[in-house]
Amino acid sequence: MPWTAKAAYARQIFHATMARDRFFQILHVILFYDKTTRNQLRSTDKLAPIRDVFESIISRFPMAYTLNKHITTDEQLVVFRGKCVFRVFIKSKPGKHGIKLWITDEAKNFYVCNMQVYTGKSDGVREKKQGLQVVKDMVCHLYRTGRGVTTDNFFTSCELGNVLLTKNMTMVGTLRKNKPEIPALFLSGKTKRCPFFYLWFYQ
């Protein structure tokens, strides 16, 4: 909580800007959508109630800071147990229940430059090559900048590496050993004990 009295977690900018009770009073009544069209919009976009304000905020992130040459793309689970049609359960996460975000940030200072909310399957159909598409969407504004992207085994693939190379970007990431693009020679001997491989795509 930003307004906590504990020094390790307190952020003075929140205290200086607004009182905690005033913030929750505004939060209780504020709306970012037209109530008369909400249901119609949500039939095609689960994030419709906050879509406009969310994308407006995200679009300003690159304007406020110049990124270092190394960036990362990963997922983050925002713990939440309230009512939400796209709330997910991820057993491996400490919080387990919440809203999943795709995030691209700078590896050095952890500044977020892009973000998407995962709203679930589209029309109940599982998205193919989701990891590939997520990274492409998240870093498309950085094409031709020569930056390097670090990903984990969910996103990493030879196809993604080749796509980024054509856009003058590089990639390094872990790769699951059951990927068909890994040569059989790499799977022999001691490497069988390792569940991941590192994959580099540099020019």
C-alpha positions as CSV (number, residue, x, y, z in Angstrom):
1,M,0.0,0.0,0.0
2,P,1.6,3.3,-1.1
3,W,0.3,5.1,2.0
4,T,1.8,2.6,4.5
5,A,3.6,4.0,7.5
6,K,6.4,1.4,7.2
7,A,9.5,3.2,6.0
8,A,10.6,0.3,3.8
9,Y,7.4,0.5,1.7
10,A,6.3,4.1,2.0
11,R,6.4,6.5,-1.0
12,Q,6.3,10.1,0.0
13,I,5.0,11.2,-3.4
14,F,1.6,9.6,-2.6
15,H,1.3,11.3,0.8
16,A,2.3,14.7,-0.8
17,T,-0.3,14.3,-3.6
18,M,-3.4,13.1,-1.9
19,A,-4.7,11.6,1.4
20,R,-5.4,7.9,1.4
21,D,-9.1,8.3,2.3
22,R,-9.6,10.9,-0.4
23,F,-8.0,8.5,-3.0
24,F,-10.4,5.7,-2.0
25,Q,-13.4,8.1,-2.1
26,I,-12.6,9.1,-5.7
27,L,-11.8,5.5,-6.6
28,H,-15.3,4.4,-5.4
29,V,-17.1,6.7,-7.8
30,I,-14.8,7.3,-10.8
31,L,-15.7,5.8,-14.2
32,F,-13.8,5.7,-17.4
33,Y,-16.6,4.7,-19.7
34,D,-20.1,5.5,-20.8
35,K,-22.6,3.4,-18.8
36,T,-25.1,3.4,-21.7
37,T,-22.6,1.6,-24.1
38,R,-20.7,-0.5,-21.5
39,N,-22.5,-3.8,-22.1
40,Q,-22.3,-3.4,-25.9
41,L,-18.5,-2.7,-25.8
42,R,-17.8,-5.5,-23.3
43,S,-19.3,-8.0,-25.7
44,T,-16.3,-7.6,-28.0
45,D,-13.7,-6.2,-25.5
46,K,-13.4,-7.5,-22.0
47,L,-11.2,-4.5,-21.1
48,A,-13.6,-1.9,-22.5
49,P,-14.4,-0.2,-19.2
50,I,-10.8,1.0,-18.8
51,R,-9.4,0.5,-22.3
52,D,-9.1,4.1,-23.3
53,V,-7.5,5.4,-20.1
54,F,-5.2,2.4,-19.9
55,E,-3.8,2.8,-23.4
56,S,-3.6,6.6,-22.9
57,I,-1.3,6.0,-19.9
58,I,0.8,3.3,-21.6
59,S,1.3,5.5,-24.6
60,R,3.1,8.1,-22.5
61,F,5.6,5.7,-20.9
62,P,8.1,6.0,-23.8
63,M,7.9,9.8,-23.8
64,A,9.1,10.0,-20.2
65,Y,12.3,8.0,-20.4
66,T,14.9,6.8,-22.9
67,L,15.5,3.1,-22.5
68,N,18.8,1.4,-22.1
69,K,19.9,-1.0,-24.9
70,H,18.7,-4.1,-22.9
71,I,15.0,-4.8,-22.3
72,T,13.0,-7.8,-21.1
73,T,9.5,-9.1,-21.8
74,D,7.8,-11.3,-19.3
75,E,4.5,-11.9,-17.5
76,Q,3.4,-10.6,-14.2
77,L,0.5,-11.7,-12.0
78,V,-1.2,-8.9,-10.1
79,V,-2.8,-10.6,-7.1
80,F,-6.6,-10.1,-7.2
81,R,-9.5,-12.2,-5.9
82,G,-12.4,-10.0,-6.8
83,K,-14.9,-10.5,-9.5
84,C,-13.3,-10.3,-12.9
85,V,-14.1,-12.3,-16.1
86,F,-10.4,-12.5,-17.0
87,R,-9.0,-13.3,-13.6
88,V,-6.5,-16.3,-13.9
89,F,-5.1,-19.0,-11.7
90,I,-1.4,-19.7,-12.0
91,K,-0.3,-22.4,-9.6
92,S,3.4,-21.6,-9.8
93,K,2.9,-18.0,-8.7
94,P,3.0,-17.0,-5.0
95,G,-0.4,-15.2,-5.2
96,K,-1.9,-17.8,-7.6
97,H,-5.1,-15.8,-8.3
98,G,-5.1,-12.5,-10.2
99,I,-4.9,-10.5,-13.4
100,K,-2.1,-11.4,-15.8
101,L,-0.1,-8.7,-17.5
102,W,2.4,-8.8,-20.3
103,I,5.2,-6.4,-19.5
104,T,8.2,-5.0,-21.3
105,D,10.7,-3.1,-19.3
106,E,14.3,-2.0,-19.1
107,A,16.6,-4.5,-17.6
108,K,18.8,-2.0,-15.8
109,N,16.3,0.3,-14.1
110,F,13.1,-1.8,-14.4
111,Y,11.2,1.1,-16.2
112,V,8.1,-0.2,-17.9
113,C,7.8,0.8,-21.5
114,N,4.8,-1.2,-22.6
115,M,2.1,-3.3,-21.0
116,Q,-0.9,-5.4,-22.0
117,V,-3.6,-7.0,-19.9
118,Y,-4.3,-10.6,-20.7
119,T,-8.1,-10.9,-21.1
120,G,-8.3,-14.6,-21.9
121,K,-9.1,-16.6,-25.0
122,S,-10.8,-14.9,-27.9
123,D,-14.2,-16.6,-28.5
124,G,-12.9,-19.6,-26.5
125,V,-10.2,-20.3,-29.0
126,R,-6.7,-20.8,-27.8
127,E,-4.2,-18.4,-29.4
128,K,-1.5,-20.0,-31.5
129,K,2.1,-18.9,-31.0
130,Q,1.0,-16.7,-28.2
131,G,4.6,-16.1,-26.9
132,L,5.8,-15.0,-30.4
133,Q,2.8,-12.6,-30.9
134,V,3.1,-11.1,-27.4
135,V,6.8,-10.2,-27.9
136,K,6.1,-8.7,-31.4
137,D,3.3,-6.6,-30.0
138,M,5.3,-5.4,-27.0
139,V,8.4,-4.4,-28.8
140,C,7.1,-3.2,-32.2
141,H,7.7,0.4,-31.2
142,L,11.4,-0.4,-30.7
143,Y,12.0,-2.0,-34.1
144,R,15.2,-0.7,-35.9
145,T,16.7,0.6,-32.6
146,G,19.3,-2.2,-32.2
147,R,18.1,-3.1,-28.7
148,G,18.3,-6.6,-27.2
149,V,15.3,-8.5,-25.8
150,T,15.6,-11.1,-23.1
151,T,12.8,-13.6,-22.8
152,D,12.0,-16.8,-20.8
153,N,11.1,-20.2,-22.2
154,F,7.5,-19.3,-22.8
155,F,8.4,-16.7,-25.4
156,T,11.7,-17.9,-26.8
157,S,11.8,-19.6,-30.2
158,C,13.9,-19.6,-33.3
159,E,11.1,-18.0,-35.2
160,L,11.0,-15.1,-32.8
161,G,14.7,-14.7,-33.0
162,N,14.6,-14.5,-36.8
163,V,11.8,-12.0,-36.7
164,L,13.7,-9.7,-34.4
165,L,16.8,-10.0,-36.5
166,T,14.9,-8.7,-39.5
167,K,13.9,-5.7,-37.4
168,N,17.5,-4.9,-36.3
169,M,17.0,-6.3,-32.8
170,T,18.7,-9.1,-30.9
171,M,17.4,-11.7,-28.5
172,V,18.7,-14.0,-25.7
173,G,16.4,-16.4,-23.8
174,T,15.9,-19.8,-22.3
175,L,14.5,-22.6,-24.5
176,R,12.7,-25.7,-23.4
177,K,14.6,-28.9,-24.5
178,N,11.4,-30.3,-26.1
179,K,11.5,-27.7,-28.8
180,P,11.8,-29.3,-32.3
181,E,14.4,-26.7,-33.4
182,I,17.0,-28.0,-31.0
183,P,19.5,-30.3,-32.8
184,A,19.5,-33.9,-31.5
185,L,23.2,-33.6,-30.8
186,F,22.5,-31.0,-28.1
187,L,20.3,-33.4,-26.3
188,S,22.9,-36.1,-25.9
189,G,24.9,-36.8,-22.7
190,K,24.8,-34.5,-19.7
191,T,22.5,-31.9,-21.3
192,K,19.6,-34.3,-20.8
193,R,19.6,-33.3,-17.2
194,C,19.0,-29.6,-18.0
195,P,15.4,-28.6,-18.8
196,F,16.4,-25.4,-20.6
197,F,18.9,-24.2,-23.2
198,Y,20.0,-20.7,-23.9
199,L,19.3,-19.3,-27.3
200,W,21.1,-16.2,-28.7
201,F,20.2,-14.3,-31.8
202,Y,22.8,-11.7,-32.5
203,Q,24.1,-10.2,-35.7
